[in-house]
Amino acid sequence: MTPLADLSFIEPADRRQWRAWLEANHADSPGVWLAVGKKGNTVTTLTYQAAVEEAVCFGWIDSVVNRLDEARFKQLMTPRRPGSVWAQSNKERVARLAEQGLLAPAGLAAVAAAKADGSWTILDEVETLVAPADLAAVLAGKPGAEHGFAALPPSTRKQLLYWVASAKRPVTREKRIAEVVAAAAENRPVRPGPAAP
């Protein structure tokens, strides 16, 4: 895996140039730092929305973002890894882009792989704030936990549900569930990993 600092930095002037770069490089590049314009900038017409839409067309995803200058930020764009989860926002992009005939074969393959391995739907319950059966059962079995969990703000519940759903190993999932339930029962915060997409 290439260290993030070693990835190339590219500055396409517009969406068309970004798509052309992806067409030429999506299969071989480990990822790039992409210059994306802030609202009202005069340097580039490439917006975040356009950049992500084109990335999705080729089976790529956005992640880390850093300030570049007053007019732009740099967004990390990389090929999706097998098993990476699909947020509702990206599934909606796929539907819209497919309807317009813009998905490249690599994008179609990424969607097909996600549907085959379950990563396409793994966040569906997270998006609707539904606790998975294993978490719900443990919450129900611990006095005060169900009420404590339900009392959390929706954004916090979503983050915790994502944290549980994104566990790669069953033992990790069990530990995260235990931590969420204990914290909910004691009405104390949990510090999960990355925020939900």
C-alpha angles and dihedrals in degrees: 000000000000115000111247092240090059096055118109121257117223131187111197113185093222147353093279092058092047091052091048090052091050092048090054100038113021095100097049107030121092088209142291143231104243125203108228125184125243117225112287096015121143097205102076138005091210106115128193091251093052092044093053093045091054091045091053089051088064099039094261130131138206122234131145118041127194134178112259103177140316093294103035147032128205118239124197111232120186140163111271114257119230109272096020110147124247119228118216090248091060093045088054089050090051092052093049094044093046090052088054092048093241101124111110120218089260091055092048089049092051091052092047091049091049092050090048096049097040097246089115092067104026093100097045093099091043091055091053094041093242114151112229116247095258093051093042091053093051092045089052091050096054117073111245095004098105092049092044092050093046090050093059117104112264092247091055093047090050091051092049093046089050090049091054094043093049095057108122098203130045092235090054091049091051092051092049092049091050091050094048092048095047092049093046091050091050094041092236130132125263120213103216127182125263121352120262115267 
